[in-house]
Amino acid sequence: MHDGVAFEKAGKPAAVFATTEFADAARAQAAALGLPAFEVILVDHPIQPLTQEEVYQRADAVFAQLVAKLTRR
C-alpha cells in the first residue's frame, strides 16, 4: 500500500492487489496514508492453495481493472 499510495500522490498511476480477506485492511491503510479513495484491486481469497491454472484465472478476472487503473488520467 505504501508504494502504491506514494506513486499516486506523485501523479503516477499505481495498482495494488489484495485478496478479498484483506480488503478492509487495505482500504484502512490507504486512508491512513492520506488517500481514502485509493482503489485496491481485489482478488478472491485464498490464493495459496490454488493450482497455477486457477491463479491465472484469478489474474485474468482482474486484468481489465489493472489496465484501467494504470491508463486512467
C-alpha positions as semicolon CSV with decimal commas, in nm:
position;residue;x (nm);y (nm);z (nm)
1;M;0,000;0,000;0,000
2;H;0,273;0,246;0,089
3;D;0,436;0,235;-0,253
4;G;0,106;0,247;-0,439
5;V;-0,014;0,548;-0,243
6;A;0,323;0,721;-0,279
7;F;0,317;0,677;-0,657
8;E;-0,041;0,801;-0,681
9;K;0,040;1,107;-0,469
10;A;0,330;1,176;-0,707
11;G;0,088;1,167;-1,001
12;K;0,193;0,827;-1,129
13;P;-0,072;0,558;-1,166
14;A;-0,023;0,257;-0,943
15;A;-0,201;-0,070;-0,884
16;V;-0,212;-0,256;-0,556
17;F;-0,365;-0,601;-0,525
18;A;-0,515;-0,763;-0,218
19;T;-0,730;-1,064;-0,162
20;T;-1,087;-1,009;-0,051
21;E;-0,993;-1,120;0,300
22;F;-0,773;-0,811;0,335
23;A;-0,998;-0,557;0,159
24;D;-1,090;-0,366;0,474
25;A;-0,730;-0,356;0,594
26;A;-0,609;-0,229;0,257
27;R;-0,872;0,045;0,247
28;A;-0,795;0,146;0,606
29;Q;-0,425;0,166;0,529
30;A;-0,487;0,376;0,216
31;A;-0,698;0,613;0,425
32;A;-0,433;0,629;0,697
33;L;-0,177;0,716;0,429
34;G;-0,391;1,005;0,309
35;L;-0,569;0,857;0,006
36;P;-0,902;0,720;0,127
37;A;-1,033;0,692;-0,231
38;F;-0,739;0,478;-0,348
39;E;-0,881;0,180;-0,536
40;V;-0,735;-0,156;-0,443
41;I;-0,777;-0,434;-0,698
42;L;-0,933;-0,724;-0,513
43;V;-0,874;-1,088;-0,597
44;D;-1,081;-1,369;-0,447
45;H;-0,932;-1,522;-0,134
46;P;-0,746;-1,752;-0,081
47;I;-0,459;-1,773;-0,328
48;Q;-0,213;-2,011;-0,159
49;P;-0,389;-2,346;-0,223
50;L;-0,466;-2,277;-0,589
51;T;-0,321;-2,452;-0,888
52;Q;-0,126;-2,249;-1,141
53;E;-0,425;-2,254;-1,376
54;E;-0,657;-2,125;-1,102
55;V;-0,416;-1,840;-1,026
56;Y;-0,413;-1,750;-1,396
57;Q;-0,794;-1,745;-1,392
58;R;-0,795;-1,507;-1,097
59;A;-0,542;-1,284;-1,271
60;D;-0,749;-1,286;-1,589
61;A;-1,055;-1,184;-1,387
62;V;-0,891;-0,859;-1,273
63;F;-0,675;-0,781;-1,576
64;A;-0,918;-0,521;-1,716
65;Q;-0,919;-0,343;-1,378
66;L;-0,540;-0,335;-1,383
67;V;-0,526;-0,186;-1,733
68;A;-0,793;0,071;-1,648
69;K;-0,617;0,175;-1,328
70;L;-0,280;0,218;-1,495
71;T;-0,406;0,401;-1,802
72;R;-0,652;0,638;-1,632
73;R;-0,554;1,004;-1,630
